[in-house]
Amino acid sequence: MKPKVHTLVVGGTRGIGREVVRHFVRAGHRVSVLGRRTSSEAGVSGHVVDLADKDAVLAALAEAVKHNGRLTNLVFLQRFRGEGDAWQGELEVSLTATKIIIEELAGKFVRPKKAALNSIVIVGSNASRLIAGEQSVGYHAAKAALRQMARYYACSLAPLGLRVNCVTPGIVLKDEARKFYRENEALHALYRRVTPLGRMGSPRDIADAIGFLCSPGAAFITGQEIIVDGGLSLLWQGSLANELTFPKSAG
């Protein structure tokens, strides 16, 4: 009998995270979710936890491993959404929690010394290299640090047979944002126009990239970043300005 695969998703209760959870459920994995709220997905082991509370995080991890067995995949999508100090919150939730979880679980993967299916994926943001004016300085600093954290752990955990990679989404049309874009079709059309592949990303696009990195097809890939944005980040600022001012569709 083929052994069950256990995938733990941190921050998998809404948006991209919810689609990632669905992806692995469809693939037949045992799925554990750590988050601020209970997962609504059927067949998922949900653990409500404050990621800024180390003791609570460690207890939730122990329960997840006890319930679903040793890990095969670990995916991070969490971010700080509290009302307190954004700088401290981002550092605790995005960085410190990621470090605590990786180092606590590093020895709890299946076949810990055979690199193949064991995978850690950190979901980042283009704010790691670009400036998003609507986000805090803490958000930018945390996302930049996560990219380097993925590279660091890719090297330090390789002897344990663990691969570590980063997925960076572009602009994603999440379910909770559909009403906004229906009411602001001009903005939606603008995103479609400036993106080389002609549309906004979907949560499934991101989930598929994560799924690939957790598959046998990615067995020799580690320490890398996959940008999933339809090619938008390839464009020079001058080209974007020209397209906005003199759209090709206008002749």
C-alpha positions in Angstrom: 0.0 0.0 0.0 1.3 3.5 -0.9 2.1 5.4 2.3 0.0 8.5 3.1 1.7 11.8 2.5 1.4 14.4 5.3 1.5 18.1 4.3 1.4 20.8 6.9 0.2 24.3 5.7 0.9 27.3 7.9 -1.7 30.0 7.2 -4.1 28.0 5.1 -7.5 29.2 6.0 -8.3 31.8 3.3 -7.2 33.1 -0.1 -4.1 31.4 -1.6 -3.7 29.3 1.5 -7.1 27.8 1.2 -6.5 26.8 -2.4 -3.2 25.3 -1.4 -5.0 23.1 1.2 -7.5 22.1 -1.4 -4.7 21.2 -3.9 -3.1 18.8 -1.4 -6.5 17.3 -0.3 -7.3 16.6 -4.0 -3.9 14.9 -4.3 -4.8 12.5 -1.4 -2.5 14.0 1.2 -3.2 14.1 4.9 -3.3 17.8 5.5 -2.7 19.7 8.7 -3.4 23.5 8.9 -2.1 26.0 11.4 -3.8 29.3 11.4 -5.7 32.0 13.2 -9.1 30.4 12.5 -10.4 26.9 11.9 -10.0 25.5 8.4 -13.4 25.0 6.7 -12.1 22.3 4.3 -13.4 18.7 4.8 -10.9 16.1 5.8 -8.3 18.6 7.1 -6.8 18.6 10.6 -7.1 22.2 11.7 -5.1 23.8 14.6 -6.0 27.3 15.7 -2.9 29.0 17.1 -1.3 32.3 17.7 1.9 32.1 15.7 3.5 34.7 17.9 3.2 32.3 20.9 6.1 29.9 20.8 4.7 27.4 23.3 1.3 27.3 21.5 3.0 26.8 18.2 5.1 23.9 19.5 2.1 22.3 21.1 0.1 22.6 17.8 3.0 21.0 15.8 3.2 18.1 18.2 -0.5 17.5 17.9 -0.3 17.7 14.0 2.5 15.1 13.9 0.7 12.9 16.4 -2.6 13.0 14.4 -1.2 12.7 10.8 2.3 11.3 11.2 5.7 12.4 10.1 5.9 15.1 7.5 6.6 15.1 3.8 5.8 18.7 3.0 5.7 22.0 4.9 4.3 25.2 3.3 4.3 28.7 4.8 1.8 31.3 3.8 1.2 33.2 7.0 1.4 36.9 7.5 0.7 39.3 10.4 -2.9 40.6 10.4 -3.2 41.9 13.9 -3.8 45.4 15.2 -0.6 45.8 17.3 2.9 47.0 16.3 3.2 46.0 12.6 7.0 45.8 12.8 7.1 43.5 15.7 4.1 41.5 14.5 5.6 40.9 11.0 8.9 39.7 12.6 7.2 37.4 15.0 4.6 35.9 12.7 6.5 35.8 9.4 10.1 35.3 10.5 10.3 33.9 14.0 7.4 31.5 13.6 8.9 30.2 10.4 12.3 29.6 12.0 10.7 27.9 15.0 8.6 25.6 12.9 11.3 24.6 10.5 13.8 23.9 13.2 11.3 22.0 15.4 10.1 19.8 12.4 13.4 19.3 10.6 13.9 15.9 12.2 10.3 14.9 11.8 10.1 14.4 8.1 9.8 10.9 6.5 13.0 9.4 5.2 15.0 12.3 6.7 18.2 11.4 4.9 16.9 10.7 1.4 16.4 13.8 -0.6 13.4 13.3 -3.0 9.9 14.2 -1.9 10.7 16.1 1.4 9.9 19.7 0.7 9.6 23.1 2.4 8.0 25.9 0.5 7.9 29.5 1.7 5.5 31.8 0.0 6.9 35.3 -0.4 6.0 38.6 -2.1 7.4 40.9 -4.7 7.7 43.3 -1.8 10.9 41.5 -1.1 12.5 43.5 -3.9 9.9 46.2 -4.9 8.1 48.8 -2.8 4.4 48.4 -2.2 3.3 51.7 -0.7 0.2 50.2 0.9 2.3 47.8 3.0 4.4 48.5 6.1 8.2 48.6 6.3 7.9 45.5 8.5 6.1 43.6 5.7 8.8 44.5 3.2 11.7 43.6 5.6 10.0 40.3 6.5 9.4 39.3 2.9 13.0 40.1 2.0 14.3 38.1 4.9 12.2 35.1 4.0 13.9 34.8 0.6 17.3 34.6 2.2 15.9 32.3 4.9 14.8 29.9 2.1 18.4 29.9 0.7 20.0 29.4 4.1 17.9 26.5 5.0 18.2 25.0 1.5 22.0 24.6 2.3 21.8 23.8 6.0 19.0 21.2 5.8 20.2 19.5 2.6 22.1 16.8 4.6 18.8 15.8 6.1 17.2 15.4 2.7 15.1 18.5 2.9 14.6 20.9 -0.1 13.6 24.5 0.6 12.3 26.8 -2.1 10.3 30.1 -2.3 7.2 30.9 -4.4 6.5 34.6 -5.1 3.0 35.4 -6.3 2.2 38.5 -8.4 -1.2 40.1 -8.4 -3.7 37.4 -7.5 -7.5 37.5 -8.0 -8.6 35.9 -4.7 -12.2 34.9 -4.1 -12.6 37.5 -1.4 -11.5 40.3 -3.9 -13.8 39.3 -6.8 -16.5 41.8 -5.8 -14.0 44.6 -5.6 -12.7 43.9 -9.1 -16.3 43.6 -10.5 -17.0 47.0 -9.1 -13.6 48.4 -10.4 -13.4 46.8 -13.8 -11.1 49.5 -15.1 -8.5 48.4 -12.7 -9.0 44.8 -13.5 -8.7 45.6 -17.2 -5.5 47.5 -16.5 -3.9 44.6 -14.8 -4.8 42.3 -17.7 -3.4 44.8 -20.1 0.0 45.2 -18.5 0.6 41.5 -17.7 2.3 39.7 -20.6 0.1 36.7 -20.2 -3.0 38.9 -20.3 -4.7 38.1 -17.0 -4.4 38.3 -13.3 -3.1 35.3 -11.4 -5.4 32.9 -9.6 -4.9 31.1 -6.2 -4.7 27.9 -8.2 -1.8 29.2 -10.2 0.1 29.6 -6.9 -1.1 26.3 -5.5 0.1 24.5 -8.7 3.6 26.0 -8.4 3.8 24.9 -4.8 2.5 21.5 -5.7 5.2 21.1 -8.3 7.9 22.0 -5.8 6.5 19.3 -3.5 6.5 16.7 -6.3 9.1 14.2 -7.5 9.6 16.4 -10.6 11.3 18.9 -8.3 13.5 16.4 -6.5 16.8 18.2 -7.6 15.5 21.8 -7.1 16.4 23.6 -3.9 17.2 27.2 -2.8 15.3 28.7 -5.7 12.5 31.3 -6.1 9.7 30.8 -8.6 7.9 34.0 -9.5 4.3 33.4 -10.5 3.1 36.6 -12.0 2.4 36.1 -15.7 5.6 37.8 -16.6 4.7 41.2 -15.1 8.0 41.5 -13.1 10.0 41.2 -16.3 8.8 44.5 -17.7 11.0 47.6 -17.5 9.3 50.6 -15.8 9.6 52.6 -19.0 7.8 49.9 -21.0 5.0 49.9 -18.4 4.7 53.7 -18.6 4.6 53.6 -22.4 1.9 51.0 -22.4 -0.2 52.9 -19.9 0.2 56.1 -21.9 0.0 54.7 -25.4 -1.7 51.3 -25.2 -1.0 49.0 -28.1 -4.7 48.2 -28.4 -5.2 51.8 -29.4 -3.1 51.3 -32.5 
